[in-house]
Amino acid sequence: HTGSIMSCAWSPDSSTVITAANDKTVKVWDIATLKLKSTIKLGSDLEDMQVGCTWIGDYPLSLSLSGHLNYLDVKSGSVRTQIKGHTKPLTTMAADPLGGSETFFTASYDGKVAQWDASEGCKSTAFVHSNKPVRMHLANAETVVSVGFDDTLRATSLPLKGKDTAIKTTKLEAQPRDSSHCKASGSTVVIYEKKVELLKDGSSFCSLDLSYDATACAISPDGNEVAIGSKSGKVFTFALKSGTLEASKTLERHRGEISSMAYSHDSSMLATGDSIKEILIWDTAKGEVKKSRMVY
């Protein structure tokens, strides 16, 4: 090895030892001859450093700094398969709301985004944010839009390609609390502590100061309405007309801080959840509760 050895492990029959090192390799040693049998190269990036190894029956495994678990083939000196994923707690996820694809995305506290196939597992990853991602949305088949505690809105090109992933970054004026994206208009609504802003193609086209603490938001699929949840439990709706927000309704029924919101696919209903685990379904036209008593 040309770097520090981080781990070593004996094979079950004691005939072989594998060593994992920060030179991004795993080496296979024959104990009878004390000679090197093969070297398995795991990559060239910092996150490809090998930090652990073990045997599961006759199969050797190694662990990359990235968190990837590598199943190794001793005979061919290669990686049989690689299991990818997160090593930090998840903070948000995104998928096609109409269920038209088996692909979905997850983001973890360290800013890593993973692209998954429901049948095959994690396909690829990329570090998109430098701090906690707050919310993520599948804008279209080629782009994921997200906001994070690094005070940015990022449009990430798909598929994810590790460090070669194309990311368009828009600097936000403050730390975002939540966001929502409209596929039809391409607009993203972002809320701050006491302000709401709408952006499109990386540029702000509408903003409004609020008199209350905003905690959650949603934009209707038709792009005509924005809803903002508050710390007091009230939900405020706004009509989006000609690039401006006009106050519409105040929905009062929740007893806890609004934590999550989503419109139905036809924009006729709004689901709101609060901090005491209650979900309400509202008729957006009438501003009335259609279904309640859903507590989890």
N, C-alpha and C positions, 0 to 999 in steps of 0.2 A: 504493500500500500504506500501511497505517497502522501497520505493524510492520517490523522488520528483514527485508530480503530475504536469504534463506539460500542461494538457488541460482537459476541461470538457464540456459537451454538454447536453442540455435538449432534450427529445423526443418531437415531435410535439404536443402530447396531454398533455404534462407537467407531466406525471405520472412516468417518468423514467429519471435518469441522468446517463450518462456514464463518467468515468474518465480514462484518459490515463496517465501512469507514466513511469519513467525511470527504474522501476523494471521489465520492459518487459511484463506488463500485462495491460489489460483493465478490469475495474470492472463495473458492472451494479447494480445500486441502485434503490430500490423502494422508492419513495418519501412519499407515504402514511404511510408506516411503518418505514421508515428510516433504512431499513435493506438491507444487501447485497444479491442480487439475484443470481449473478454468477460472476466468475472470468475467464477471457479468457487469457490463456498464449500464448504469441506470439513467444516464442523461448528462447534461453539461451545466444546468442552472444550479443556483444556490440551493433551491428547494429540493434538488435531487440528491442532496447529501443523505447517506444512509445512516440512520440513528439506532436501528435495532434489527435483530434477526432471531429466528427460531425455526423449529421443525414441527410440522403437524403430520404425524405418521412419517411416511417416506417423502413428504413434500417440504422443501425449505421455503421460508417466507422472509421477506425483509420489509422494513418500514422506512419510507422516505421522510425527510423533514417536512415536506408538503402535506403529509398525512396519508399519502397513497400507500396501499398495501400491495406488495409485489409477490406473486407466486412464481417461483424460479424453476427453471428446467436445468438441472445439473449437467445432464448429458450433452445438451446442445449449447450450454452456456448462454442462455437467453431468458427473457421474461415470458412465462406462459400466459399470464393474464395479470391485469392490474385493476385493483379496486380503488376508485377515487371517491372523494367526498370532502366533508368539512371536519375540521379539528376544533372549531369554536362553536358556541351556541348560535342557533339560527335566529335571525331577526325579522325576516320577511320572505315571501315566496310569490311567484307569479305563474299563471297558466292561461291558456285560452279559455275565457269565461263560457264559451259555447261548447267546450269539450270536443273540439274538432281535431285535436292532436294529442298524442301520447307524450309530447315534450312538455316539461315544466322546468322552472328555475327556482333555486333557493339561494339566499344570501346569508352569510354569517357575520358575526360581530367584528371580525378582522377585515371585512371588506371583500372577502372572496365570494364570487358568484359561481354556482355550479349548474351545468345544463344536464338534465336527466331525461332518460327515456323510460317510461313506465315499465317496459318489458325487459330492458337491457341494463338499467342502472345508470350511473354517472358516465356521461360521454366526454365531457371536457370541463375545464375550470379556468377562471381568470380573476386576478385581483382588480376590481373595478373601482372601489372606493378606498381611501386611506383611513377611514374611520367608519363607525357603525352605519350600515345602510338602514334607512328608516322605512322606505316603501319602494316596491318594484312593480312594474307593469309590463306586460307584453304588448308593445305598441303595434307590431305587425310581425310577419314571418321573418323579417330581417333585423329587427331592433327590439331591445329591452331598454326601458326608461326607468331610472331610479334616482332617488334623492338620499343624501346621507348626512351624518354629523360632521363631515368635512366641508359642509356648507356648499355643496355642489349638486347640480342636476346633471346626470350623465346618460347619454344615449349610446348604448353599447351594441356594436354590430354582431350579428350571428352568422355562423356558429362561433362559439367562444374558441379562441386559439391561444390560450395562455398569454405570455408576454407580447405576442404579436396581435392580440385582439385590438381592433380599431374602436376607440372611445372618443366621443365628442363631449367636451366638458363645458358646462355653463356655470359660472360662479354666481351663487345666490347671495342676497344681501344679508342674510342671517341664518341661524340654524333652523332647518325645517322641522316641523312637527308631524306633518303628514303630507301625502300627495295623492292625486288621482289623475288618470289619463283617459282621454276620449279618442278612440280610434277613428271615429267619423271625421272629426275636425282636426285631429293631430295636436290638440291643445292639452296642456298639463296644468292642473291647478295645484298650487303649493300654499300651505298655510304656515305662518310663523306664530309667535305668541299672540300678537294682536293685529295680524294683518293677513290678507289673502292676496295672492298674485297669480295671474295666468300667463303662461309662456307658450310660444310656438316656434319651432325651429331655432331654439336657443335664445329667443328674444322675448322680453316681457311686453305684453300689449295691453294689460289691464291690471290694476291693483286697487285695493280698498282697505283703509284702516278700520279696525274693529274696536268696539268698546268693551269687549269681553275676551276672556282667554279661550282661544280656539284649540281644540284637542283632536279633531278628526275632520275629514272632508271627503266629498265624492262629487264627481261630475257625471251627469246623465249621459247614456250612450248616444243620444241624439245631439248632445252638446248644447242644449238650450237651458239647462238648469244646473246650478251649483248648490250643494248643501254643506253647511258647516256645523259641526257639533261643538258644544262648549263644555267648560268645566262645570257649569251649573246644571247641566243635563238638558238644556234647551237645544233645539235644532233650528237653525235659521236657513231658509232657502232663498235663492236669488235667481232671477231670470237673467240670462246672458243674452243681451241684445246689442247688436252693432258694436261689439267689443267693450261693452260696459256692463257692470253688475247692478241690477235693480232689486232692492229688497222686495220679497214676495210674501212669505209666510213664516210664522214662528210656531214650531211644533213643541208642545209641552206635555210630557207624560212621564219621562224618565226621572228616576230618583237618584241616579248616580252620574258621574262624569262620562260623557260620550267617548267611547274608545274605538269604535269601528263603524263604517258606513258603506253601503253599496246599493246601487240602483238595479232594478230588474232590467232585462235585456230590451224591453219595449219602453223603458223610462216611466212606466205607469205606477211603479211602486218603489219605495225606498225602505231598506232594512237598516236599522240602527241598533247598535249594541252598547251597553254601558258597563261601568266598573263594578256593578253589583250583579253582573252576569245575566241581565235581562235583555232580550231581543224583541223589538217591536217592528211590525210591518205597517208602513203608512201608504195611504192612497195619496199620490202626489198632487192630483188635481184638487181634491177636496181638503187635504191636510188633516185627514182623519185616520185613526188607527184601524187597520183591517184585521190584524191578528196580534194577540198579545199572550201573556202568561207563558212565554217561552223563557224559562229560567234554567241556567246550567251551572 
